[in-house]
Amino acid sequence: MRITEQQVRYVAELANLKLTEAEVAKFQADLDGILEHVEKLREIDTEGVEPMAQVLFEADAAATLRADVPVPPLGSEAALANAPQPGPGYFRVPRVIER
């Protein structure tokens, strides 16, 4: 495997995740599979292939876009109307980083 257990644990620590032994093994295999796939992609001959500048299908320039019409902003009061714990002009959320 290309990804070591220590690397998986390091990334999990950066993301503040506590992984079980089974999760470490699963992510190690999953990440290794991703790297294998990337290696296969690197083997593809792309010589002479023009880079894509637009990923949308060929159509009228506005075919997939909505009209750019100015609308009034939502506003703080409406945005916070359904918040479980609104603050004065912001959303209150529980603390998630405890280091």
Distance bins in CASP14 RR format, pairs under 12 A and 6 or more apart:
PFRMAT RR
TARGET T0000
AUTHOR 0000-0000-0000
RMODE 2
METHOD distances of the structure
MODEL  1
1 7 0 0 0 0 1 0 0 0 0 0 0
1 8 0 0 0 0 0 1 0 0 0 0 0
1 24 0 0 0 0 0 1 0 0 0 0 0
1 25 0 0 0 0 0 1 0 0 0 0 0
1 27 0 0 0 0 0 1 0 0 0 0 0
1 28 1 0 0 1 0 0 0 0 0 0 0
1 29 1 0 0 1 0 0 0 0 0 0 0
1 30 0 0 0 0 0 1 0 0 0 0 0
1 31 0 0 0 0 1 0 0 0 0 0 0
1 32 1 0 1 0 0 0 0 0 0 0 0
1 33 0 0 0 0 1 0 0 0 0 0 0
1 34 0 0 0 0 0 1 0 0 0 0 0
1 35 0 0 0 0 1 0 0 0 0 0 0
1 36 0 0 0 0 1 0 0 0 0 0 0
2 8 0 0 0 0 0 1 0 0 0 0 0
2 28 0 0 0 0 1 0 0 0 0 0 0
2 29 0 0 0 0 0 1 0 0 0 0 0
2 31 0 0 0 0 1 0 0 0 0 0 0
2 32 1 0 1 0 0 0 0 0 0 0 0
2 33 0 0 0 0 1 0 0 0 0 0 0
2 34 0 0 0 0 1 0 0 0 0 0 0
2 35 1 0 1 0 0 0 0 0 0 0 0
2 36 1 0 0 1 0 0 0 0 0 0 0
2 37 0 0 0 0 0 1 0 0 0 0 0
2 38 0 0 0 0 0 1 0 0 0 0 0
2 39 0 0 0 0 1 0 0 0 0 0 0
3 9 0 0 0 0 0 1 0 0 0 0 0
3 10 0 0 0 0 0 1 0 0 0 0 0
3 11 0 0 0 0 1 0 0 0 0 0 0
3 12 0 0 0 0 0 1 0 0 0 0 0
3 24 0 0 0 0 0 1 0 0 0 0 0
3 25 0 0 0 0 0 1 0 0 0 0 0
3 26 0 0 0 0 0 1 0 0 0 0 0
3 27 0 0 0 0 1 0 0 0 0 0 0
3 28 1 0 1 0 0 0 0 0 0 0 0
3 29 0 0 0 0 1 0 0 0 0 0 0
3 30 0 0 0 0 1 0 0 0 0 0 0
3 31 1 0 1 0 0 0 0 0 0 0 0
3 32 1 0 1 0 0 0 0 0 0 0 0
3 33 0 0 0 0 1 0 0 0 0 0 0
3 34 0 0 0 0 1 0 0 0 0 0 0
3 35 1 0 0 1 0 0 0 0 0 0 0
3 36 0 0 0 0 0 1 0 0 0 0 0
4 10 0 0 0 0 1 0 0 0 0 0 0
4 11 0 0 0 0 0 1 0 0 0 0 0
4 24 0 0 0 0 0 1 0 0 0 0 0
4 25 0 0 0 0 0 1 0 0 0 0 0
4 27 0 0 0 0 0 1 0 0 0 0 0
4 28 1 0 0 1 0 0 0 0 0 0 0
4 31 0 0 0 0 0 1 0 0 0 0 0
4 32 0 0 0 0 1 0 0 0 0 0 0
4 35 0 0 0 0 0 1 0 0 0 0 0
5 11 0 0 0 0 0 1 0 0 0 0 0
5 12 0 0 0 0 0 1 0 0 0 0 0
5 19 0 0 0 0 0 1 0 0 0 0 0
5 21 0 0 0 0 1 0 0 0 0 0 0
5 23 0 0 0 0 0 1 0 0 0 0 0
5 24 1 0 1 0 0 0 0 0 0 0 0
5 25 1 0 0 1 0 0 0 0 0 0 0
5 26 0 0 0 0 0 1 0 0 0 0 0
5 27 0 0 0 0 1 0 0 0 0 0 0
5 28 1 0 0 1 0 0 0 0 0 0 0
5 29 0 0 0 0 0 1 0 0 0 0 0
5 31 0 0 0 0 0 1 0 0 0 0 0
5 32 0 0 0 0 0 1 0 0 0 0 0
6 12 0 0 0 0 0 1 0 0 0 0 0
6 13 0 0 0 0 0 1 0 0 0 0 0
6 24 0 0 0 0 1 0 0 0 0 0 0
6 28 0 0 0 0 1 0 0 0 0 0 0
7 13 0 0 0 0 0 1 0 0 0 0 0
7 14 0 0 0 0 0 1 0 0 0 0 0
7 24 0 0 0 0 0 1 0 0 0 0 0
7 27 0 0 0 0 1 0 0 0 0 0 0
7 28 0 0 0 0 1 0 0 0 0 0 0
7 31 0 0 0 0 1 0 0 0 0 0 0
7 32 0 0 0 0 0 1 0 0 0 0 0
7 35 0 0 0 0 0 1 0 0 0 0 0
8 14 0 0 0 0 0 1 0 0 0 0 0
8 15 0 0 0 0 0 1 0 0 0 0 0
8 17 0 0 0 0 1 0 0 0 0 0 0
8 19 1 0 0 1 0 0 0 0 0 0 0
8 20 0 0 0 0 0 1 0 0 0 0 0
8 21 0 0 0 0 0 1 0 0 0 0 0
8 22 0 0 0 0 0 1 0 0 0 0 0
8 23 0 0 0 0 1 0 0 0 0 0 0
8 24 1 0 1 0 0 0 0 0 0 0 0
8 25 0 0 0 0 1 0 0 0 0 0 0
8 26 0 0 0 0 1 0 0 0 0 0 0
8 27 1 0 1 0 0 0 0 0 0 0 0
8 28 1 0 1 0 0 0 0 0 0 0 0
8 29 0 0 0 0 1 0 0 0 0 0 0
8 30 0 0 0 0 1 0 0 0 0 0 0
8 31 1 0 0 1 0 0 0 0 0 0 0
8 32 0 0 0 0 1 0 0 0 0 0 0
9 15 0 0 0 0 0 1 0 0 0 0 0
9 17 0 0 0 0 1 0 0 0 0 0 0
9 18 0 0 0 0 0 1 0 0 0 0 0
9 19 1 0 0 1 0 0 0 0 0 0 0
9 20 0 0 0 0 0 1 0 0 0 0 0
9 21 0 0 0 0 0 1 0 0 0 0 0
9 23 0 0 0 0 0 1 0 0 0 0 0
9 24 1 0 0 1 0 0 0 0 0 0 0
9 25 0 0 0 0 0 1 0 0 0 0 0
9 27 0 0 0 0 1 0 0 0 0 0 0
9 28 0 0 0 0 1 0 0 0 0 0 0
10 17 0 0 0 0 0 1 0 0 0 0 0
10 19 0 0 0 0 0 1 0 0 0 0 0
10 24 0 0 0 0 0 1 0 0 0 0 0
10 27 0 0 0 0 0 1 0 0 0 0 0
10 28 0 0 0 0 0 1 0 0 0 0 0
10 31 0 0 0 0 0 1 0 0 0 0 0
11 17 0 0 0 0 1 0 0 0 0 0 0
11 19 0 0 0 0 1 0 0 0 0 0 0
11 23 0 0 0 0 0 1 0 0 0 0 0
11 24 0 0 0 0 0 1 0 0 0 0 0
11 27 0 0 0 0 1 0 0 0 0 0 0
11 28 0 0 0 0 0 1 0 0 0 0 0
11 30 0 0 0 0 0 1 0 0 0 0 0
11 31 0 0 0 0 1 0 0 0 0 0 0
12 18 1 0 0 1 0 0 0 0 0 0 0
12 19 1 0 1 0 0 0 0 0 0 0 0
12 20 0 0 0 0 0 1 0 0 0 0 0
12 21 0 0 0 0 0 1 0 0 0 0 0
12 23 0 0 0 0 1 0 0 0 0 0 0
12 24 1 0 0 1 0 0 0 0 0 0 0
12 26 0 0 0 0 0 1 0 0 0 0 0
12 27 1 0 0 1 0 0 0 0 0 0 0
12 28 0 0 0 0 0 1 0 0 0 0 0
12 31 0 0 0 0 0 1 0 0 0 0 0
13 19 0 0 0 0 1 0 0 0 0 0 0
13 24 0 0 0 0 0 1 0 0 0 0 0
13 99 0 0 0 0 0 1 0 0 0 0 0
14 97 0 0 0 0 0 1 0 0 0 0 0
14 99 0 0 0 0 0 1 0 0 0 0 0
15 27 0 0 0 0 0 1 0 0 0 0 0
15 96 0 0 0 0 0 1 0 0 0 0 0
15 97 0 0 0 0 0 1 0 0 0 0 0
16 95 0 0 0 0 0 1 0 0 0 0 0
16 96 1 0 0 1 0 0 0 0 0 0 0
16 97 1 0 0 1 0 0 0 0 0 0 0
16 98 0 0 0 0 1 0 0 0 0 0 0
16 99 1 0 0 1 0 0 0 0 0 0 0
17 23 0 0 0 0 1 0 0 0 0 0 0
17 24 0 0 0 0 0 1 0 0 0 0 0
17 27 0 0 0 0 1 0 0 0 0 0 0
17 96 0 0 0 0 0 1 0 0 0 0 0
18 24 0 0 0 0 0 1 0 0 0 0 0
18 98 0 0 0 0 0 1 0 0 0 0 0
19 25 0 0 0 0 1 0 0 0 0 0 0
19 26 0 0 0 0 1 0 0 0 0 0 0
19 27 1 0 0 1 0 0 0 0 0 0 0
19 28 0 0 0 0 0 1 0 0 0 0 0
20 26 0 0 0 0 1 0 0 0 0 0 0
20 27 0 0 0 0 0 1 0 0 0 0 0
21 27 0 0 0 0 0 1 0 0 0 0 0
21 28 0 0 0 0 0 1 0 0 0 0 0
22 28 0 0 0 0 0 1 0 0 0 0 0
22 29 0 0 0 0 0 1 0 0 0 0 0
23 29 0 0 0 0 0 1 0 0 0 0 0
23 30 0 0 0 0 0 1 0 0 0 0 0
23 31 0 0 0 0 0 1 0 0 0 0 0
24 30 0 0 0 0 0 1 0 0 0 0 0
24 31 0 0 0 0 0 1 0 0 0 0 0
25 31 0 0 0 0 0 1 0 0 0 0 0
25 32 0 0 0 0 0 1 0 0 0 0 0
26 32 0 0 0 0 0 1 0 0 0 0 0
26 33 0 0 0 0 0 1 0 0 0 0 0
27 33 0 0 0 0 0 1 0 0 0 0 0
27 34 0 0 0 0 0 1 0 0 0 0 0
28 34 0 0 0 0 0 1 0 0 0 0 0
28 35 0 0 0 0 0 1 0 0 0 0 0
29 35 0 0 0 0 0 1 0 0 0 0 0
29 36 0 0 0 0 0 1 0 0 0 0 0
30 36 0 0 0 0 0 1 0 0 0 0 0
30 37 0 0 0 0 0 1 0 0 0 0 0
31 37 0 0 0 0 0 1 0 0 0 0 0
31 38 0 0 0 0 0 1 0 0 0 0 0
32 38 0 0 0 0 0 1 0 0 0 0 0
32 39 0 0 0 0 0 1 0 0 0 0 0
33 39 0 0 0 0 1 0 0 0 0 0 0
33 40 0 0 0 0 0 1 0 0 0 0 0
34 40 0 0 0 0 0 1 0 0 0 0 0
34 41 0 0 0 0 0 1 0 0 0 0 0
35 41 0 0 0 0 0 1 0 0 0 0 0
35 42 0 0 0 0 0 1 0 0 0 0 0
36 42 0 0 0 0 0 1 0 0 0 0 0
36 43 0 0 0 0 0 1 0 0 0 0 0
37 43 0 0 0 0 0 1 0 0 0 0 0
37 44 0 0 0 0 0 1 0 0 0 0 0
38 44 0 0 0 0 0 1 0 0 0 0 0
46 52 0 0 0 0 0 1 0 0 0 0 0
52 58 0 0 0 0 0 1 0 0 0 0 0
54 61 0 0 0 0 1 0 0 0 0 0 0
54 63 0 0 0 0 0 1 0 0 0 0 0
54 64 0 0 0 0 0 1 0 0 0 0 0
55 64 0 0 0 0 0 1 0 0 0 0 0
56 62 0 0 0 0 0 1 0 0 0 0 0
56 63 0 0 0 0 1 0 0 0 0 0 0
56 64 1 0 1 0 0 0 0 0 0 0 0
56 65 0 0 0 0 1 0 0 0 0 0 0
57 63 0 0 0 0 1 0 0 0 0 0 0
57 64 1 0 0 1 0 0 0 0 0 0 0
58 64 0 0 0 0 0 1 0 0 0 0 0
59 65 0 0 0 0 0 1 0 0 0 0 0
62 68 0 0 0 0 1 0 0 0 0 0 0
72 78 0 0 0 0 0 1 0 0 0 0 0
73 79 0 0 0 0 1 0 0 0 0 0 0
74 80 0 0 0 0 1 0 0 0 0 0 0
74 81 0 0 0 0 1 0 0 0 0 0 0
74 82 0 0 0 0 0 1 0 0 0 0 0
75 81 0 0 0 0 1 0 0 0 0 0 0
75 89 0 0 0 0 1 0 0 0 0 0 0
76 83 0 0 0 0 0 1 0 0 0 0 0
76 86 0 0 0 0 1 0 0 0 0 0 0
76 87 0 0 0 0 1 0 0 0 0 0 0
76 88 0 0 0 0 1 0 0 0 0 0 0
76 89 1 0 1 0 0 0 0 0 0 0 0
76 90 0 0 0 0 1 0 0 0 0 0 0
76 91 0 0 0 0 0 1 0 0 0 0 0
77 83 0 0 0 0 0 1 0 0 0 0 0
77 86 0 0 0 0 1 0 0 0 0 0 0
77 87 0 0 0 0 0 1 0 0 0 0 0
77 88 0 0 0 0 0 1 0 0 0 0 0
77 89 0 0 0 0 1 0 0 0 0 0 0
78 86 0 0 0 0 0 1 0 0 0 0 0
78 89 0 0 0 0 0 1 0 0 0 0 0
79 86 0 0 0 0 1 0 0 0 0 0 0
79 87 0 0 0 0 0 1 0 0 0 0 0
79 89 0 0 0 0 1 0 0 0 0 0 0
79 90 0 0 0 0 1 0 0 0 0 0 0
79 91 0 0 0 0 1 0 0 0 0 0 0
80 86 1 0 1 0 0 0 0 0 0 0 0
80 87 1 0 0 1 0 0 0 0 0 0 0
80 88 0 0 0 0 1 0 0 0 0 0 0
80 89 1 0 0 1 0 0 0 0 0 0 0
80 90 1 0 0 1 0 0 0 0 0 0 0
80 91 1 0 0 1 0 0 0 0 0 0 0
80 92 0 0 0 0 1 0 0 0 0 0 0
81 89 0 0 0 0 0 1 0 0 0 0 0
81 91 0 0 0 0 0 1 0 0 0 0 0
82 91 0 0 0 0 0 1 0 0 0 0 0
83 89 0 0 0 0 1 0 0 0 0 0 0
83 90 0 0 0 0 1 0 0 0 0 0 0
83 91 1 0 1 0 0 0 0 0 0 0 0
83 92 1 0 0 1 0 0 0 0 0 0 0
83 93 0 0 0 0 1 0 0 0 0 0 0
84 91 0 0 0 0 1 0 0 0 0 0 0
84 92 0 0 0 0 1 0 0 0 0 0 0
84 93 0 0 0 0 1 0 0 0 0 0 0
84 94 0 0 0 0 1 0 0 0 0 0 0
85 91 1 0 0 1 0 0 0 0 0 0 0
85 92 1 0 1 0 0 0 0 0 0 0 0
85 93 1 0 0 1 0 0 0 0 0 0 0
85 94 0 0 0 0 1 0 0 0 0 0 0
86 92 1 0 0 1 0 0 0 0 0 0 0
86 93 0 0 0 0 0 1 0 0 0 0 0
87 93 0 0 0 0 0 1 0 0 0 0 0
END
